[in-house]
Amino acid sequence: MSLTRQDVEKVALLARLRLSTNELDALTEQLSKVVGYVEQLGELDTEGVAPMAHAVEVTNVFRDDAVQPSLPREQALASAPHHDDACFLVPAVLGD
């Protein structure tokens, strides 16, 4: 399947692109080559090949969710630049 200039003009219209005559000619040639490359993929025998979403197998890398004791308050507040004995102190964001 080869793309025509009218096909490229329609795609340009749908994409809201304003293309010059030279750009239309160049894109028609380039996109025709791309479509040709995609057509070559149809020649491959894919019988027995399972569909996949990734080229390599992806596995979940998250650790198991396990209940653990919390960080002690004193240790959590130790590196805070401003705090009282119970909370972090930050500048007001919404005003007074």
Order of alpha helices (4+ residues) and beta strands (2+ residues): alpha-alpha-alpha
